[in-house]
Amino acid sequence: MKKRIYYHDTDAGTVVYYGNYLKFLEEARTEYLEERGFLIKELALSGTMFVVARQEIDYKYPSFYGDILDIVTYVTKVSAVKIEFENEIKNQSGQLIAKAKTILVCVSPDLRPKALPDELRERILS
């Protein structure tokens, strides 16, 4: 996923505010699922939702106003109720900006763990 950095993504020094990377990762996961035919909104309406159980980010280099980030997303593990995503974020020069790992838990509308739908499991692993 390509992400342009706008002024509102930055702090007073035109460096991307560290908390904004969480939003970028969320957008990248959403696009990853959409590329495989799943819309988060439709999954939620059918009773399949996700919560973040764990988030890790290693910041390697700053990104700045005007940068174009490339956020690569891939799935490294899938269990009965969890999906583990990893990301690499690089700028337009190929400089590694950050590495991240996110563990999502599939839940029902009452926020209890729920098995991943079979079709979802199959498509995210392909």
Backbone as CSV, one residue per row, in Angstrom:
resi,resn,N_x,N_y,N_z,CA_x,CA_y,CA_z,C_x,C_y,C_z
1,MET,0.847,-1.169,0.000,0.000,0.000,0.000,0.891,1.230,0.000
2,LYS,0.560,2.176,-0.830,1.269,3.459,-0.859,0.524,4.438,0.041
3,LYS,1.283,5.214,0.811,0.695,6.200,1.721,1.466,7.505,1.598
4,ARG,0.774,8.535,1.138,1.384,9.867,1.067,1.303,10.506,2.447
5,ILE,2.376,11.149,2.856,2.407,11.824,4.149,2.007,13.286,3.956
6,TYR,0.935,13.655,4.626,0.426,15.018,4.581,0.854,15.766,5.845
7,TYR,0.675,17.062,5.795,1.069,17.894,6.931,0.386,17.438,8.223
8,HIS,-0.898,17.054,8.137,-1.621,16.655,9.347,-1.112,15.337,9.945
9,ASP,-0.260,14.616,9.221,0.347,13.385,9.748,1.587,13.670,10.588
10,THR,2.027,14.911,10.593,3.326,15.241,11.188,3.198,16.078,12.464
11,ASP,4.333,16.167,13.141,4.405,17.039,14.319,4.932,18.410,13.880
12,ALA,5.281,19.247,14.815,5.727,20.602,14.490,7.023,20.619,13.683
13,GLY,7.783,19.528,13.720,9.038,19.460,12.981,8.909,18.770,11.638
14,THR,7.701,18.573,11.167,7.365,17.888,9.912,7.797,16.416,9.885
15,VAL,7.978,15.831,11.062,8.263,14.400,11.193,6.942,13.702,11.500
16,VAL,6.723,12.536,10.889,5.476,11.814,11.139,5.365,11.486,12.623
17,TYR,4.242,11.850,13.215,3.950,11.566,14.619,3.868,10.048,14.797
18,TYR,4.569,9.519,15.791,4.713,8.067,15.945,3.378,7.325,16.048
19,GLY,2.384,7.927,16.680,1.086,7.269,16.836,0.336,7.096,15.525
20,ASN,0.676,7.902,14.524,-0.009,7.791,13.236,0.313,6.492,12.514
21,TYR,1.430,5.868,12.873,1.759,4.593,12.230,0.701,3.531,12.546
22,LEU,0.052,3.633,13.694,-1.034,2.688,14.004,-2.168,2.811,12.991
23,LYS,-2.495,4.048,12.612,-3.525,4.258,11.592,-3.073,3.705,10.250
24,PHE,-1.808,3.932,9.896,-1.290,3.439,8.621,-1.358,1.911,8.570
25,LEU,-1.031,1.259,9.684,-1.073,-0.205,9.740,-2.502,-0.715,9.614
26,GLU,-3.434,-0.032,10.246,-4.849,-0.400,10.135,-5.316,-0.303,8.684
27,GLU,-4.944,0.775,8.012,-5.308,0.946,6.611,-4.695,-0.162,5.756
28,ALA,-3.454,-0.515,6.028,-2.779,-1.559,5.253,-3.440,-2.925,5.460
29,ARG,-3.837,-3.242,6.696,-4.532,-4.519,6.952,-5.881,-4.540,6.245
30,THR,-6.580,-3.417,6.279,-7.872,-3.329,5.614,-7.714,-3.568,4.115
31,GLU,-6.723,-2.948,3.508,-6.486,-3.151,2.081,-6.070,-4.587,1.787
32,TYR,-5.272,-5.178,2.654,-4.863,-6.577,2.482,-6.094,-7.475,2.403
33,LEU,-7.018,-7.284,3.326,-8.237,-8.096,3.326,-9.116,-7.791,2.115
34,GLU,-9.224,-6.522,1.745,-10.040,-6.156,0.585,-9.487,-6.762,-0.699
35,GLU,-8.166,-6.816,-0.820,-7.546,-7.430,-2.000,-7.885,-8.917,-2.101
36,ARG,-8.302,-9.504,-0.998,-8.672,-10.916,-0.974,-10.184,-11.113,-0.935
37,GLY,-10.909,-10.005,-1.153,-12.352,-10.090,-1.296,-13.166,-9.894,-0.034
38,PHE,-12.566,-9.367,1.030,-13.289,-9.185,2.292,-13.334,-7.716,2.677
39,LEU,-14.545,-7.230,2.925,-14.731,-5.874,3.426,-15.006,-5.960,4.923
40,ILE,-14.279,-5.191,5.702,-14.424,-5.208,7.164,-15.870,-4.933,7.562
41,LYS,-16.492,-3.981,6.900,-17.874,-3.623,7.228,-18.813,-4.807,7.000
42,GLU,-18.649,-5.509,5.878,-19.502,-6.660,5.591,-19.247,-7.807,6.572
43,LEU,-17.984,-8.026,6.927,-17.676,-9.058,7.920,-18.365,-8.731,9.241
44,ALA,-18.287,-7.464,9.652,-18.905,-7.060,10.917,-20.423,-7.249,10.881
45,LEU,-21.039,-6.894,9.750,-22.487,-7.062,9.626,-22.902,-8.530,9.678
46,SER,-21.984,-9.420,9.294,-22.290,-10.855,9.339,-21.871,-11.488,10.673
47,GLY,-21.378,-10.655,11.615,-21.053,-11.155,12.945,-19.596,-11.512,13.171
48,THR,-18.722,-11.174,12.212,-17.286,-11.436,12.354,-16.560,-10.112,12.493
49,MET,-15.944,-9.912,13.658,-15.236,-8.667,13.936,-13.819,-8.996,14.393
50,PHE,-12.984,-7.974,14.493,-11.602,-8.178,14.911,-11.214,-7.142,15.952
51,VAL,-10.379,-7.570,16.885,-9.778,-6.654,17.853,-8.268,-6.867,17.828
52,VAL,-7.535,-5.811,18.087,-6.086,-5.917,18.167,-5.732,-6.439,19.556
53,ALA,-5.042,-7.581,19.591,-4.622,-8.170,20.856,-3.193,-7.769,21.207
54,ARG,-2.401,-7.506,20.191,-1.003,-7.136,20.424,-0.507,-6.303,19.254
55,GLN,0.297,-5.280,19.566,0.891,-4.434,18.541,2.348,-4.166,18.899
56,GLU,3.237,-4.432,17.964,4.660,-4.132,18.139,5.104,-3.268,16.969
57,ILE,5.887,-2.245,17.261,6.464,-1.413,16.206,7.908,-1.108,16.580
58,ASP,8.793,-1.367,15.643,10.188,-0.958,15.791,10.422,0.180,14.811
59,TYR,10.662,1.372,15.354,10.906,2.546,14.525,12.389,2.574,14.181
60,LYS,12.684,2.647,12.888,14.075,2.579,12.427,14.602,3.914,11.920
61,TYR,13.710,4.722,11.328,14.128,5.965,10.684,12.895,6.849,10.562
62,PRO,13.017,8.150,10.673,11.825,8.999,10.578,11.314,9.124,9.145
63,SER,10.032,9.386,9.036,9.474,9.787,7.744,8.954,11.208,7.912
64,PHE,8.836,11.900,6.778,8.609,13.338,6.803,7.460,13.745,5.896
65,TYR,6.981,14.956,6.142,5.976,15.568,5.273,6.424,15.441,3.820
66,GLY,5.517,14.968,2.967,5.816,14.821,1.548,6.318,13.451,1.138
67,ASP,6.732,12.632,2.100,7.201,11.286,1.758,6.055,10.444,1.205
68,ILE,6.419,9.445,0.427,5.486,8.420,-0.025,5.968,7.118,0.596
69,LEU,5.172,6.575,1.490,5.553,5.335,2.163,4.981,4.136,1.421
70,ASP,5.748,3.073,1.399,5.284,1.797,0.864,5.144,0.866,2.065
71,ILE,3.919,0.446,2.327,3.646,-0.416,3.480,3.323,-1.809,2.958
72,VAL,4.254,-2.728,3.171,4.083,-4.107,2.729,3.484,-4.895,3.886
73,THR,2.422,-5.627,3.592,1.689,-6.372,4.614,1.655,-7.839,4.227
74,TYR,1.927,-8.695,5.202,1.803,-10.132,4.948,1.372,-10.828,6.228
75,VAL,0.769,-11.990,6.056,0.313,-12.798,7.188,1.390,-13.834,7.488
76,THR,1.779,-13.926,8.758,2.815,-14.889,9.137,2.273,-16.095,9.891
77,LYS,1.131,-15.933,10.569,0.529,-17.043,11.306,-0.982,-16.888,11.318
78,VAL,-1.642,-18.022,11.296,-3.097,-18.043,11.451,-3.427,-19.200,12.380
79,SER,-4.254,-18.933,13.383,-4.725,-19.999,14.263,-6.249,-20.038,14.166
80,ALA,-6.861,-20.749,15.055,-8.319,-20.871,15.026,-9.006,-19.515,15.139
81,VAL,-8.452,-18.607,15.956,-9.105,-17.313,16.180,-8.200,-16.105,15.938
82,LYS,-6.925,-16.327,15.601,-5.976,-15.212,15.475,-5.345,-15.151,14.093
83,ILE,-5.028,-13.923,13.697,-4.246,-13.660,12.493,-3.069,-12.781,12.914
84,GLU,-1.864,-13.193,12.541,-0.680,-12.394,12.832,-0.199,-11.747,11.538
85,PHE,-0.215,-10.420,11.530,0.262,-9.633,10.392,1.639,-9.082,10.711
86,GLU,2.472,-8.977,9.680,3.728,-8.250,9.806,3.784,-7.225,8.692
87,ASN,4.460,-6.130,8.975,4.583,-5.039,8.012,6.012,-4.537,7.958
88,GLU,6.389,-4.093,6.776,7.602,-3.312,6.588,7.181,-2.012,5.942
89,ILE,7.651,-0.925,6.498,7.326,0.397,5.968,8.628,1.018,5.472
90,LYS,8.630,1.377,4.192,9.808,2.011,3.588,9.380,3.312,2.920
91,ASN,10.329,4.238,2.821,10.022,5.489,2.123,10.316,5.343,0.633
92,GLN,10.131,6.424,-0.119,10.297,6.401,-1.561,11.728,6.081,-1.987
93,SER,12.691,6.210,-1.095,14.087,5.879,-1.395,14.438,4.444,-1.006
94,GLY,13.471,3.731,-0.447,13.725,2.362,-0.013,14.269,2.258,1.397
95,GLN,14.382,3.382,2.086,14.867,3.397,3.469,13.824,2.744,4.379
96,LEU,14.261,1.789,5.197,13.349,1.149,6.142,12.969,2.140,7.231
97,ILE,11.683,2.402,7.357,11.156,3.346,8.340,10.742,2.613,9.612
98,ALA,10.038,1.496,9.445,9.553,0.754,10.617,9.202,-0.676,10.225
99,LYS,9.242,-1.524,11.238,8.754,-2.898,11.109,7.701,-3.067,12.196
100,ALA,6.653,-3.818,11.873,5.569,-3.959,12.838,4.991,-5.362,12.800
101,LYS,4.406,-5.743,13.930,3.660,-6.994,14.019,2.366,-6.688,14.757
102,THR,1.257,-7.193,14.200,-0.060,-6.997,14.799,-0.746,-8.343,14.910
103,ILE,-1.299,-8.640,16.075,-2.089,-9.846,16.253,-3.540,-9.427,16.415
104,LEU,-4.376,-9.908,15.471,-5.812,-9.668,15.526,-6.495,-10.921,16.042
105,VAL,-7.515,-10.727,16.862,-8.350,-11.827,17.333,-9.726,-11.650,16.727
106,CYS,-10.237,-12.716,16.167,-11.589,-12.716,15.609,-12.578,-12.848,16.764
107,VAL,-13.575,-11.968,16.773,-14.567,-11.978,17.850,-15.976,-11.864,17.276
108,SER,-16.916,-12.278,18.084,-18.333,-12.117,17.762,-18.766,-10.713,18.196
109,PRO,-19.977,-10.301,17.874,-20.436,-8.959,18.273,-20.405,-8.716,19.782
110,ASP,-20.459,-9.771,20.587,-20.366,-9.586,22.044,-18.915,-9.622,22.526
111,LEU,-17.978,-9.554,21.576,-16.531,-9.483,21.823,-15.936,-10.754,22.437
112,ARG,-16.593,-11.872,22.226,-16.035,-13.162,22.647,-15.277,-13.767,21.465
113,PRO,-14.161,-14.469,21.751,-13.414,-15.089,20.655,-14.306,-15.977,19.793
114,LYS,-14.030,-15.932,18.508,-14.835,-16.656,17.526,-13.879,-17.250,16.489
115,ALA,-14.186,-18.441,16.019,-13.358,-19.064,14.987,-13.380,-18.237,13.708
116,LEU,-12.234,-18.142,13.067,-12.165,-17.465,11.778,-13.029,-18.219,10.773
117,PRO,-13.799,-17.531,9.963,-14.552,-18.217,8.911,-13.580,-18.963,7.980
118,ASP,-13.957,-20.166,7.550,-13.089,-20.993,6.707,-12.649,-20.266,5.444
119,GLU,-13.585,-19.584,4.787,-13.254,-18.882,3.537,-12.211,-17.791,3.776
120,LEU,-12.332,-17.089,4.882,-11.358,-16.052,5.222,-9.985,-16.676,5.441
121,ARG,-9.935,-17.741,6.209,-8.670,-18.429,6.484,-8.003,-18.868,5.178
122,GLU,-8.766,-19.446,4.285,-8.223,-19.937,3.020,-7.663,-18.809,2.173
123,ARG,-8.405,-17.720,2.060,-7.973,-16.624,1.177,-6.803,-15.831,1.730
124,ILE,-6.705,-15.669,3.035,-5.581,-14.878,3.550,-4.277,-15.667,3.498
125,LEU,-4.368,-16.977,3.410,-3.161,-17.793,3.325,-2.691,-17.982,1.880
126,SER,-3.527,-17.585,0.911,-3.135,-17.793,-0.492,-2.408,-16.590,-1.059
